[in-house]
Amino acid sequence: MSEKVIVEVKPITMYEAKKILSEAITEIGEPLYEQKICLDYLNKFAKLSPEEGKKIVEKVLEVNDKIRPEVAVKVTDLLPIDEEDVKIIFAKERVVLDREEINMIVEICALYLR
């Protein structure tokens, strides 16, 4: 097994994580216990494609330039359905969203809810 070097650290959606983990398990064969549990979880809850996840992250980042990528990923993973859900996600953030921005985020997520 070759040694891996961390080149970059960036937040990814659970949709991207599902793709990466699936490919890794295919490559190595039998998954570790933790990998199997994680993949089972992702199969149950990650219903969008990695491309759709990236689109949502991009659209959320466009709502307000102060939104951090980590929070945009969290929004994408959780897909809030109403204003209260968005407020909870942003509760500990320094950025304060107005009602219009909150509604924009809800509308973006509504496009991808199934």
C-alpha positions in Angstrom: 0.0 0.0 0.0 1.4 3.4 -1.0 1.7 6.2 1.5 -0.8 9.0 1.0 0.0 12.7 1.5 -2.6 15.3 2.4 -2.5 17.9 -0.3 -5.6 19.9 0.6 -8.3 20.0 3.2 -11.7 21.3 2.1 -15.3 20.6 3.2 -17.2 18.2 1.0 -20.9 17.3 0.9 -22.1 13.9 2.0 -22.9 13.2 -1.7 -19.3 13.7 -2.6 -18.2 11.6 0.4 -20.5 8.8 -0.7 -18.9 8.7 -4.1 -15.3 8.9 -2.7 -16.0 6.1 -0.2 -17.7 3.9 -2.7 -14.8 4.2 -5.1 -12.3 3.5 -2.3 -14.1 0.4 -1.1 -14.3 -0.8 -4.7 -10.5 -0.3 -5.0 -9.6 -2.0 -1.7 -12.2 -4.8 -1.8 -13.5 -5.6 1.7 -14.4 -2.5 3.7 -13.4 -1.9 7.3 -16.3 -1.9 9.8 -16.3 1.9 10.1 -16.3 2.3 6.3 -19.3 -0.1 6.0 -21.3 1.7 8.6 -20.5 5.1 7.0 -21.4 3.9 3.6 -24.7 2.4 4.9 -25.5 5.8 6.4 -24.6 7.7 3.2 -26.7 5.3 1.1 -29.7 6.0 3.3 -29.4 9.7 3.5 -27.4 11.0 0.6 -29.9 10.9 -2.2 -28.5 13.6 -4.5 -25.6 13.3 -6.9 -22.3 14.9 -6.1 -22.9 17.3 -9.0 -26.2 18.4 -7.5 -24.6 18.9 -4.1 -21.9 21.1 -5.7 -24.6 23.2 -7.4 -26.4 23.7 -4.1 -23.2 24.7 -2.4 -22.4 27.2 -5.1 -25.9 28.7 -5.0 -25.9 29.0 -1.2 -22.5 30.8 -1.4 -24.0 33.3 -3.9 -26.7 34.2 -1.4 -24.3 36.1 0.8 -20.6 36.5 0.3 -20.0 36.1 4.1 -21.3 32.5 4.1 -18.4 30.2 4.8 -18.0 27.1 2.5 -18.3 24.8 5.6 -21.7 26.3 6.3 -22.8 26.0 2.7 -21.9 22.3 2.8 -23.9 21.9 6.0 -26.9 23.5 4.4 -26.5 21.2 1.4 -26.3 18.1 3.6 -29.3 19.1 5.7 -31.5 20.7 3.0 -33.5 22.9 5.3 -37.2 23.1 4.5 -38.2 26.3 6.3 -36.9 29.5 7.8 -36.4 28.0 11.3 -34.2 25.2 9.9 -31.9 27.8 8.2 -31.8 29.9 11.3 -30.7 26.9 13.4 -27.9 26.1 10.9 -26.6 29.7 11.1 -27.2 30.2 14.8 -23.5 30.0 15.7 -22.3 31.9 12.6 -21.1 35.5 12.6 -23.1 36.2 9.4 -26.6 37.5 10.0 -29.0 36.7 7.1 -32.0 38.8 6.4 -35.4 37.2 5.7 -34.9 37.5 2.0 -31.6 35.6 2.1 -33.1 32.9 4.4 -36.0 32.4 1.9 -33.5 32.2 -1.0 -31.7 29.4 0.8 -35.0 27.6 1.5 -36.0 28.0 -2.2 -32.6 26.6 -3.4 -33.0 23.6 -1.2 -36.6 23.0 -2.2 -35.5 22.6 -5.8 -33.6 19.4 -4.8 -35.9 17.9 -2.2 -37.5 14.7 -3.3 
